[in-house]
Amino acid sequence: MSAEPVAVVVTTDLTVGGMTCAACVNRVEKKLAKLDGVTATVNLATGRARVSHPAHVPPEELVATVEKAGYTATLPTPPEQPEGGDEPESESVDARQERERLTITALLAVPVLVLSMVPAWQFRNWQWLCFVLAAPVAVWSSWPFHVRALRGLRHSTATMDTLVSLGVLASFSWSAYALFLGGAGEPGMQMPFSLLPSASEGTAHIYLEAAVGVPLFVLAGRFLEARARHGTGAALRSLAQLGAKEVSVREGGAERLLPVEQLRTGHVFVVRPGERVATDGEVTEGSSAVDLSLVTGESEPVEVSPGSAVVGGAVNAGGLLLVRATAIGADTQLARITKLVTDAQSGKARAQRLADAVAGVFVPVVLALAVTVLGFWLGAGADPQAAVTACVAVLVVACPCALGLATPTALMAATGRGAQLGVLVGGPQALESLQHIDTVVLDKTGTLTSGHMSVARVTVVPGGLGREAVLRLAGAVEQGSEHPLGRAIVSYAQRAVPERPLPDVGEFSAEAGRGVRGRVEGRLVEVLAPDDELPPALADALSVAEAAAYTPVVVLVDGVAEALIEIGDVVRPGSYRAVDRLRRLGVRPVLATGDREAPARAVASALGIEEVHARCTPEEKAALVRELREEGLRVAVVGDGVNDAAALAGADLGIAMGSGTDAAIGAADVTLVRGDIEALGDAVRLARRTLGTIRVNLLWAFGYNAVTVPLAMVGLLNPMVAAAAMSVSSLLVVGNSLRLRAWQPTRTRSLTR
């Protein structure tokens, strides 16, 4: 029996227009989810929908589904514009139109508000002037609300725009009735102003101040909210702006200026002092210091010379450099960082999903309450204008916008700030896991230590192949390895035998946690972790290496042990502070390494780590993580190599060093871009601050509606005051999130080692 083919699932990003509140988000997600095999996550703050769908469902069908729901949708066009990046021209035009609409509305509405609120200024027939000024506000200024409300009505849905539209129309219609039929149009009519609704005393009151105040405050609130939300993407925009626009390519001794889009892998380009590196590459000529602070968060300039790797976006702080391009476009580190941050901003915390579910029924419930309030007040014999006032106040005070903005604005600000600090977080789920971890399993080489290892001593078997021959063979086979031990051996062999290039290796294979093997010049060469059966000379050298906390490897040629190479590593300068800060945050450090017991213990002792697991294979590391989780602990794993990938994937949270391998970074939820373990403490504290901010936002959003809607129902809120309160609620949520942009990691000066 043949197995059924596995459905291929692809991910498509859509730009969704017309969403104004969490109810819109909920509706778009539900409409897309009705398609077979489709799931979607919609972000109100960025106006983006991330859709996972089977390959047989074309993106055009997704666009059509969103449009059928009453919104606009477009597919990204290359080059794709990241969230928070430079705005397209159409968005700039829209923003300008909104600003003009707000300005004209303010010019028309302010006289109405002043005359309605200051009885001493109410001249003869003032109410008719207010009516003339209020009419264009109720129609033209509020037109976007009316259009979106009608669109929602056609699709049997209600949103924030429905509430605003009904509030404006009800206020203006009641005022028109009062002026033409209710006696309020008499030339000498005076109307006192009160923050609370009051009885009519025989003359119907006009509520033109509510008819103009509601659109004025909502338009102003959304304008300020949009500017504030734009600020949460400042870090991502700064990343997008790091790329160079033009590059000087050197060919045949001559230079020519090219647009960076025409740069290709293998091109050699010039980076002069003060210029940005156009793309990832390798220095071929020149020495300098490059500033990586805007790319990785690393504050100290890094010295580079021929053979050094450089990152696109870094600033050349010193001499002239020639760089050979090794990656372009989406393959560069800067592009990957930008994509990681963008992807992180599309997710949702668990609390936000609850808020969106509430928002899905929020507006219909508010509409039902408004109708109920109107009917109750009229049925109880209350003054009709008091009933209308309470009804309008209920419509305009309810605010699902704050519910929809609680998580995405905080997440945008936090992920952007994290990127500036060299911490890339995979999304809200990773933030939630970071907040709760209580145990962290740390790799040694390349994580707690620099990973820049060097050969300390080479001991050869008397009467064997000899030192030079063994180093050539070992260096040749290690050319295929990515491990720091292998790179140290290759570098040492090249320096020890500079006049003879290392031979090629064939039949290369690597066994994670054990070593490498390959065929060099017809011989089987193996570089492995030593076992207990060694020639006496090598056994003695092994004892010395263990006492000195060096990492030993044995070189076997055709199955015969020929030499023992001792390799040393140094602890990263910030490792002690990082481990100490983790303990202060309530996180227990555990060292798990494939290295031998002696060097592992030496590093653990230097850093104050009590629990050590040495000589761990990748399977044993993964098993250790599994055991810790079975004990009820919330475990994070920090690593940088292929041998860490299984443990990273099996942990509650995987954290990769940015200097590590692609396998480790791919399996991780968080990446420490600057390759500094000290950034881990920053990540934990940023996660706790962000989740705290989200909780405060949601508490405010729920609490605001829980308090103000009942006040409006019992007639204790003037519609104009209700409109102002509704706008302020969204601004408070966004403003609280913006505080994360200025978050600074605490440095404890007393911690030195």
C-alpha positions in Angstrom: 0.0 0.0 0.0 1.5 3.3 -1.0 1.6 6.1 1.5 -0.5 9.2 0.9 1.5 12.2 -0.3 2.4 14.7 2.4 0.7 18.0 1.8 3.2 20.8 1.2 2.5 23.8 3.4 3.8 27.2 2.4 3.8 30.6 4.1 2.6 33.8 2.5 2.6 37.3 3.9 -0.3 39.7 3.1 -0.6 43.4 3.7 -4.1 43.9 5.0 -5.7 47.4 4.8 -8.8 48.7 6.5 -8.3 47.1 9.9 -9.0 49.4 12.8 -9.5 47.2 15.9 -9.1 43.8 17.3 -12.5 42.8 16.0 -11.1 43.3 12.5 -8.2 41.1 13.3 -10.5 38.4 14.6 -12.7 38.5 11.5 -9.8 38.3 9.0 -8.3 35.3 10.8 -11.6 33.5 10.9 -12.3 34.1 7.3 -8.9 32.8 6.2 -9.2 29.8 8.6 -12.4 28.7 6.8 -10.2 27.8 3.8 -9.2 24.1 3.9 -5.8 23.7 5.6 -5.3 27.4 6.1 -4.2 29.1 9.4 -3.4 32.8 9.8 -2.0 35.2 12.3 -2.9 38.9 11.8 -1.0 41.7 13.4 -3.0 45.0 13.9 0.1 47.1 14.6 1.9 46.2 11.4 -1.2 45.5 9.2 0.3 42.2 8.2 -1.2 38.7 7.9 1.1 35.7 8.0 -0.8 32.8 6.3 0.2 29.1 6.3 -1.6 27.3 3.5 -1.4 24.2 1.3 0.5 24.7 -1.9 -2.7 24.0 -3.9 -4.3 27.1 -2.3 -2.9 30.0 -4.4 -2.0 33.4 -2.8 -4.6 35.1 -5.0 -7.3 33.1 -3.3 -6.1 34.3 0.1 -6.3 37.9 -1.2 -9.8 37.3 -2.5 -10.9 35.9 0.8 -9.7 38.9 2.8 -11.4 41.2 0.3 -14.6 39.3 0.7 -14.4 39.9 4.4 -14.5 43.7 3.6 -10.8 44.6 3.8 -8.1 45.2 1.2 -5.2 42.8 0.8 -2.0 42.8 -1.4 0.8 40.4 -1.8 4.4 41.7 -1.1 6.3 42.7 -4.1 10.1 42.3 -4.3 12.1 43.8 -2.8 9.7 43.2 0.1 9.3 46.0 2.5 9.8 44.9 6.1 7.5 46.0 8.8 8.7 49.2 10.3 10.8 50.0 7.2 10.6 53.0 5.0 6.9 53.5 4.1 5.8 53.2 0.5 4.7 56.3 -1.3 1.0 55.3 -1.1 1.2 55.1 2.7 2.8 58.5 2.8 0.0 59.9 0.7 -2.6 58.2 3.0 -0.8 59.6 6.0 -0.9 63.1 4.5 -4.6 62.8 3.7 -5.3 61.7 7.2 -3.4 64.7 8.6 -5.3 67.1 6.3 -8.6 65.5 7.3 -7.7 65.9 11.0 -6.6 69.6 10.5 -9.9 70.6 8.7 -11.9 68.7 11.3 -10.2 70.5 14.1 -10.8 73.9 12.4 -14.5 73.1 12.1 -15.0 71.3 15.4 -13.2 73.6 17.8 -15.7 76.6 17.5 -18.5 74.1 18.0 -16.9 72.7 21.2 -16.1 76.2 22.5 -19.6 77.6 22.0 -21.2 74.5 23.4 -19.0 74.4 26.5 -19.0 78.2 27.3 -22.5 79.5 27.8 -21.3 83.1 28.2 -20.2 83.0 24.5 -23.4 81.7 23.2 -24.7 84.6 21.0 -28.0 84.9 19.3 -28.5 81.9 16.8 -25.1 80.4 17.8 -26.7 77.0 17.6 -27.3 77.4 13.8 -23.7 78.3 13.2 -22.7 75.2 15.2 -25.0 73.1 13.0 -23.5 74.5 9.8 -20.0 73.8 11.1 -20.9 70.3 12.4 -22.6 69.1 9.3 -19.3 68.6 7.2 -17.7 67.0 10.3 -20.5 64.5 10.7 -20.5 63.7 7.0 -17.1 64.4 5.4 -14.8 64.0 8.4 -16.6 60.9 9.5 -16.9 59.5 6.0 -14.2 56.8 6.5 -16.0 55.5 9.5 -19.3 55.4 7.7 -17.8 53.6 4.7 -16.1 51.0 6.8 -19.2 50.6 8.9 -21.4 50.0 5.8 -18.8 47.6 4.4 -18.9 45.6 7.6 -22.7 45.7 7.5 -22.7 44.2 4.0 -20.5 41.4 5.4 -22.6 40.9 8.5 -20.0 42.2 10.9 -19.4 45.1 13.2 -16.2 46.8 14.2 -15.0 49.9 16.0 -15.9 52.0 13.0 -19.5 50.8 13.4 -19.6 52.2 16.9 -18.1 55.5 15.9 -20.3 55.9 12.9 -23.5 55.1 14.9 -22.4 57.5 17.6 -21.8 60.4 15.3 -25.0 59.8 13.3 -27.1 59.4 16.5 -25.7 62.6 18.0 -26.1 64.7 14.8 -29.5 63.3 14.0 -30.8 64.0 17.5 -29.4 67.6 17.3 -31.1 68.1 13.9 -34.3 66.9 15.4 -33.9 69.2 18.4 -33.1 72.2 16.2 -35.9 71.8 13.7 -38.6 70.2 15.8 -37.6 70.2 19.5 -37.5 74.0 20.1 -33.7 74.2 20.3 -33.6 76.4 17.2 -35.2 79.4 18.9 -33.0 82.5 18.4 -32.3 83.1 22.1 -31.7 79.5 23.1 -29.0 79.1 25.8 -27.6 75.7 26.6 -25.6 75.0 29.8 -22.6 72.6 29.6 -22.1 69.8 32.0 -19.8 66.8 32.0 -22.8 64.7 33.1 -26.0 64.5 31.1 -28.8 66.7 32.5 -32.5 67.0 32.1 -33.9 69.1 29.2 -36.4 71.3 31.2 -38.8 71.4 28.3 -36.3 72.2 25.5 -34.5 69.4 23.7 -30.7 69.7 24.1 -28.4 69.6 21.1 -25.4 67.3 21.1 -23.4 68.9 18.3 -20.3 68.9 20.5 -20.6 65.1 20.6 -21.2 64.9 16.9 -17.9 66.8 16.2 -16.0 65.7 19.3 -16.3 62.0 18.6 -14.7 62.1 15.1 -12.2 64.8 16.2 -10.9 62.8 19.2 -11.0 59.5 17.3 -9.1 60.9 14.3 -6.6 62.7 16.6 -6.2 59.5 18.6 -5.6 57.3 15.6 -3.2 59.9 14.1 -1.1 60.0 17.3 -1.4 56.2 17.7 -0.1 55.7 14.2 2.9 57.9 14.9 3.6 56.1 18.1 3.2 52.7 16.5 5.6 53.9 13.8 8.1 54.6 16.6 8.0 51.0 17.8 9.5 50.0 14.5 12.4 52.4 14.7 15.0 49.7 15.4 13.9 47.7 12.4 14.0 50.7 10.2 17.5 51.4 11.4 18.5 47.9 10.3 16.8 48.4 6.9 18.8 51.6 6.5 22.2 50.0 7.2 22.5 48.6 3.8 24.7 50.5 1.4 23.1 51.9 -1.8 26.2 51.9 -4.0 29.5 50.0 -4.0 32.9 50.5 -5.6 33.9 47.2 -7.3 37.6 46.6 -8.2 38.2 44.7 -11.4 41.5 44.5 -13.2 43.0 47.3 -11.0 40.2 49.7 -11.9 37.2 50.7 -9.9 33.7 51.2 -11.0 30.6 52.3 -9.0 27.7 49.9 -9.1 24.3 49.9 -7.4 24.5 47.4 -4.6 21.7 45.3 -6.3 24.3 44.5 -9.1 26.9 43.2 -6.7 27.5 39.5 -7.0 29.2 36.8 -5.0 33.0 36.8 -5.7 33.2 40.5 -6.5 36.0 42.4 -4.8 34.8 45.8 -3.5 36.4 48.7 -1.8 35.5 49.9 1.7 37.1 53.2 2.6 37.3 54.7 6.1 33.9 55.8 7.3 32.0 53.7 4.7 29.7 50.8 5.4 30.6 47.3 4.3 28.2 46.7 1.4 27.6 43.0 2.1 29.0 40.0 3.9 32.5 39.1 2.8 36.1 38.2 3.5 38.9 40.8 3.7 41.5 40.2 1.0 43.7 43.2 1.5 44.2 45.8 4.2 43.7 46.0 8.0 41.3 48.0 10.0 38.8 48.1 12.8 35.1 47.7 12.0 32.2 49.0 14.1 29.5 46.3 14.4 27.4 48.1 17.1 24.4 48.7 14.8 24.4 45.2 13.5 25.2 42.9 16.4 25.1 45.2 19.4 28.9 44.7 20.0 30.2 48.0 21.4 33.9 47.5 20.8 35.3 47.8 17.3 36.7 44.5 15.9 40.1 44.3 14.3 40.1 42.7 10.8 42.9 41.7 8.4 43.2 39.5 5.3 41.1 36.3 5.9 38.8 38.0 8.4 35.0 37.8 7.8 33.1 41.1 7.8 29.4 41.7 8.0 27.4 43.9 5.7 26.3 47.1 7.4 29.4 47.3 9.6 31.3 50.7 9.5 35.0 50.8 8.6 36.6 52.8 11.3 40.2 52.7 10.1 42.1 51.9 6.9 41.3 51.0 3.4 39.9 47.4 2.9 39.3 45.2 -0.1 36.6 42.7 0.6 35.4 39.7 -1.5 31.7 39.3 -1.4 30.6 35.9 0.1 26.9 36.5 0.4 24.4 38.9 -1.1 20.7 39.9 -0.7 18.6 37.6 1.5 21.6 35.4 2.4 23.5 38.1 4.3 23.5 38.3 8.1 21.8 41.7 8.1 19.0 40.3 5.9 18.6 37.3 8.2 18.5 39.5 11.3 15.9 41.7 9.7 13.8 38.7 8.7 14.1 37.2 12.2 12.9 40.4 13.8 10.1 40.8 11.2 9.0 37.2 11.8 9.0 37.7 15.6 6.6 40.6 15.3 4.0 38.6 13.5 3.4 36.2 16.4 1.0 36.5 19.3 1.3 35.8 23.0 -1.3 33.5 24.6 -2.9 36.5 26.4 -3.3 38.3 23.1 -5.2 35.4 21.6 -7.6 35.6 24.5 -8.0 39.3 23.8 -8.7 38.7 20.1 -11.3 36.1 21.0 -13.0 38.6 23.3 -12.8 41.3 20.6 -14.6 39.0 18.2 -17.8 39.3 20.2 -17.0 42.7 21.8 -18.6 45.0 19.2 -21.8 43.1 18.8 -22.2 43.0 22.6 -21.7 46.7 22.8 -24.3 47.3 20.1 -26.7 45.1 21.9 -26.0 47.0 25.2 -26.6 50.4 23.5 -29.9 49.3 22.1 -30.9 47.8 25.5 -29.9 51.0 27.3 -32.0 53.1 24.9 -35.0 50.8 25.3 -34.6 50.6 29.1 -34.4 54.4 29.6 -37.4 55.0 27.3 -39.4 52.2 28.8 -38.7 53.6 32.3 -40.2 56.9 31.3 -36.9 58.8 31.2 -36.4 61.9 29.1 -35.8 60.8 25.4 -32.6 62.9 25.2 -31.2 61.3 28.3 -31.9 57.9 26.7 -30.2 58.9 23.5 -27.3 60.4 25.4 -26.7 57.2 27.3 -27.0 55.1 24.1 -24.5 57.3 22.3 -22.1 57.3 25.2 -22.1 53.5 25.3 -21.3 53.4 21.6 -18.4 55.8 21.6 -16.8 54.9 25.0 -16.2 51.2 24.2 -12.7 50.6 22.9 -11.6 47.3 21.3 -8.6 49.1 19.7 -6.6 48.9 23.0 -7.2 45.1 23.1 -5.8 44.7 19.6 -2.7 46.8 20.2 -1.8 45.4 23.7 0.6 42.8 22.4 1.8 43.8 18.9 3.0 47.3 19.9 5.0 45.9 22.9 6.4 43.1 20.8 7.5 45.5 18.1 9.3 47.7 20.6 10.9 44.8 22.4 12.1 42.8 19.4 13.5 46.0 17.9 15.2 46.9 21.1 16.5 43.4 21.4 18.0 43.6 17.9 19.8 46.7 18.9 21.3 44.9 21.9 22.3 41.9 19.8 19.5 39.6 21.0 17.1 38.2 18.3 14.0 36.7 19.7 11.9 34.3 17.6 8.5 35.6 18.7 6.2 35.9 21.7 6.4 32.2 22.5 10.1 32.5 22.9 9.6 35.6 25.1 7.2 33.7 27.3 9.6 30.8 27.6 12.5 33.2 28.4 10.5 34.7 31.2 9.9 31.4 32.9 13.2 29.5 32.5 14.8 28.4 35.8 17.6 26.2 34.4 20.1 26.8 31.6 22.3 24.2 30.1 25.5 25.8 28.8 27.9 24.4 26.3 31.6 25.1 26.9 33.5 25.6 23.7 32.4 28.6 21.8 29.8 29.5 24.4 31.5 30.0 27.8 34.9 30.0 26.2 36.0 32.1 23.2 36.2 29.1 20.8 39.4 30.6 19.4 41.5 27.7 20.4 45.2 27.2 19.7 47.5 24.2 19.9 49.5 24.3 23.1 51.7 21.2 22.5 52.2 18.3 20.1 53.6 15.0 21.4 54.6 12.4 18.8 55.3 8.7 19.2 59.1 8.0 19.1 60.1 6.3 15.9 56.8 7.2 14.2 56.0 9.4 11.2 57.5 12.5 12.8 56.0 15.8 13.9 55.9 17.6 10.6 54.2 14.7 8.7 51.6 14.1 11.4 50.7 17.8 11.5 50.3 17.9 7.7 48.0 14.8 7.7 46.0 16.0 10.7 45.7 19.5 9.3 44.6 18.1 6.0 41.8 16.0 7.4 40.6 18.8 9.7 40.1 21.1 6.7 36.7 19.5 6.4 35.7 20.2 10.0 33.8 23.2 11.3 34.7 22.5 15.0 36.9 25.1 16.8 39.3 22.2 17.7 39.7 21.4 14.0 40.2 25.0 13.0 42.9 25.3 15.6 44.7 22.3 14.2 44.5 23.5 10.6 45.8 26.9 11.6 48.7 25.4 13.6 49.6 23.0 10.8 49.7 25.8 8.2 52.0 27.8 10.4 54.2 24.8 11.3 54.7 23.8 7.6 54.3 27.1 5.7 56.4 26.0 2.7 54.1 23.0 1.9 50.3 23.5 1.3 48.1 21.0 3.1 47.0 18.1 0.8 43.4 17.4 -0.1 41.2 15.1 1.9 38.8 12.5 0.5 36.1 10.3 2.0 35.8 12.8 4.8 33.3 12.1 7.6 32.6 13.7 11.0 31.1 12.0 14.0 29.6 14.5 16.4 31.2 14.5 19.8 33.9 12.0 18.6 36.1 13.4 15.8 36.8 13.3 12.1 38.3 10.9 9.6 39.3 11.0 6.0 41.8 9.7 3.4 44.9 11.8 2.8 47.5 10.8 0.2 46.2 7.3 0.3 46.2 7.0 4.1 43.3 6.8 6.5 43.8 9.7 9.0 41.6 10.0 12.1 41.7 12.8 14.7 39.6 11.5 17.6 39.1 12.0 21.3 41.6 9.8 23.1 40.6 6.4 24.6 42.3 4.4 27.3 44.6 2.5 25.0 47.5 4.8 24.1 51.2 4.2 23.7 53.1 5.1 26.9 54.5 8.4 25.5 51.0 9.6 24.6 49.5 8.3 27.8 51.9 10.4 29.8 51.2 13.5 27.7 47.5 12.8 28.2 47.9 13.0 32.0 49.7 16.3 31.7 47.1 17.7 29.4 44.3 16.8 31.7 46.1 18.4 34.7 46.5 21.6 32.7 42.9 21.5 31.6 43.8 21.3 27.9 41.7 19.4 25.4 43.6 16.4 23.9 43.0 14.7 20.6 44.9 11.7 19.2 46.0 11.4 15.6 45.8 7.9 14.1 47.2 7.1 10.7 46.0 3.8 9.3 44.8 2.8 12.7 48.1 3.5 14.5 48.3 6.3 17.2 51.0 8.7 16.0 50.6 11.9 18.1 48.6 13.6 20.8 47.7 17.3 20.2 46.8 19.4 23.2 44.5 22.4 22.5 43.7 25.2 24.8 40.9 27.6 25.0 40.2 30.7 27.1 37.1 31.7 29.0 35.2 34.6 27.5 35.7 37.9 29.4 32.1 38.3 30.2 31.3 34.6 31.1 31.7 35.0 34.8 29.4 38.1 34.9 26.9 36.3 32.7 26.7 33.2 34.9 26.5 35.3 38.1 23.7 37.4 36.6 21.8 34.3 35.7 22.0 33.1 39.3 20.8 36.5 40.5 17.8 36.1 38.2 17.0 32.8 39.7 18.3 30.7 36.8 20.5 27.6 37.7 23.5 27.1 35.4 24.5 23.6 34.3 27.6 22.9 32.2 27.3 20.1 29.6 30.1 19.6 27.1 31.6 16.9 24.9 35.0 17.8 26.3 36.9 15.8 28.9 36.3 16.0 32.6 39.4 18.1 33.5 39.0 21.1 31.2 35.2 21.0 31.8 35.8 21.2 35.6 38.4 23.9 35.2 36.0 26.1 33.3 33.2 25.4 35.7 35.4 26.2 38.7 36.4 29.5 37.1 32.8 30.5 36.6 31.3 29.1 39.8 29.2 26.4 38.1 28.5 23.5 40.4 26.8 20.9 38.1 29.1 19.6 35.3 28.4 16.9 32.7 31.6 16.1 30.7 32.2 14.0 27.6 28.5 14.3 26.6 27.6 13.0 23.1 24.8 14.9 21.3 22.4 12.2 22.3 23.5 12.5 26.0 23.0 16.3 25.9 19.5 15.8 24.6 18.8 13.1 27.2 20.1 15.5 30.0 17.7 18.2 28.8 14.8 15.6 28.7 15.6 14.5 32.3 15.7 18.0 33.6 12.4 18.8 32.0 10.9 15.6 33.5 11.9 17.0 36.9 9.5 19.8 36.3 12.3 22.4 35.4 11.9 24.9 32.6 15.1 24.4 30.6 17.0 26.6 28.2 20.0 25.3 26.2 22.8 27.6 25.0 25.1 26.3 22.3 26.9 27.0 19.0 27.7 23.8 17.2 26.1 21.0 15.3 26.4 18.7 18.3 24.1 21.2 20.2 21.3 21.2 17.7 19.4 18.2 19.2 19.5 19.6 22.7 18.5 23.1 21.5 15.5 21.6 19.7 14.5 19.5 22.7 14.6 22.3 25.3 11.8 24.6 26.4 14.0 27.3 24.8 16.9 27.0 22.5 19.5 29.8 22.5 22.2 29.9 19.9 25.4 32.0 19.8 25.4 34.2 16.7 29.0 33.0 16.0 27.8 29.4 15.9 26.8 27.1 13.1 23.7 27.4 10.9 22.4 24.1 12.4 22.5 25.5 15.9 21.0 28.8 14.9 18.2 27.1 12.9 17.3 24.9 15.9 17.2 27.9 18.4 14.4 30.2 19.5 16.8 33.0 20.5 20.1 34.0 18.9 22.7 36.1 20.7 24.0 37.9 17.6 27.0 39.5 19.1 28.3 36.1 20.3 28.5 37.3 23.9 27.0 35.0 26.6 26.5 38.1 28.7 23.6 39.0 26.4 21.7 36.0 27.8 21.0 37.9 31.0 19.8 40.9 29.0 17.5 38.6 27.0 15.9 37.2 30.2 15.4 40.6 31.7 14.0 42.1 28.5 11.6 39.2 28.2 10.3 39.7 31.7 9.9 43.4 31.1 8.1 42.8 27.8 5.6 40.3 29.2 5.0 42.6 32.2 4.3 45.4 29.7 1.9 43.2 27.8 0.1 42.2 31.0 -0.3 45.9 32.0 -1.6 46.8 28.5 -4.2 44.0 28.6 -5.2 44.8 32.2 -5.8 48.4 31.2 -7.6 47.5 28.0 -10.0 45.1 29.8 -10.3 47.3 32.9 -11.0 50.4 30.9 -14.0 48.8 29.2 -15.2 47.1 32.4 -15.4 50.5 34.1 -16.4 53.0 31.4 -19.1 51.0 29.7 -21.3 50.6 32.8 -20.8 54.3 33.6 -22.1 55.2 30.2 -25.0 52.8 30.6 -26.2 54.6 33.7 -25.9 58.0 32.1 -22.8 59.2 34.0 -20.7 59.9 30.9 -21.1 62.8 28.4 -20.6 61.4 24.8 -17.9 63.9 24.1 -16.0 62.9 27.3 -16.6 59.2 26.3 -15.0 59.8 22.9 -11.9 61.5 24.5 -11.6 58.6 27.0 -11.8 56.0 24.2 -9.0 57.7 22.2 -6.8 58.1 25.3 -7.1 54.4 26.2 -5.4 53.4 22.9 -2.7 56.0 23.3 -2.0 54.8 26.8 -1.4 51.3 25.6 0.9 52.4 22.8 2.7 54.8 25.0 3.3 52.1 27.7 4.8 49.9 24.9 7.0 52.7 23.7 8.8 52.7 27.0 10.5 49.4 26.0 12.4 51.3 23.3 14.5 53.1 26.0 15.0 49.9 28.1 18.6 49.5 29.2 20.3 46.4 30.6 21.6 46.8 34.1 25.4 46.5 34.4 26.7 45.4 37.9 30.0 47.1 38.3 31.0 45.1 41.3 31.1 41.8 39.3 34.6 41.5 38.1 36.8 38.5 37.6 
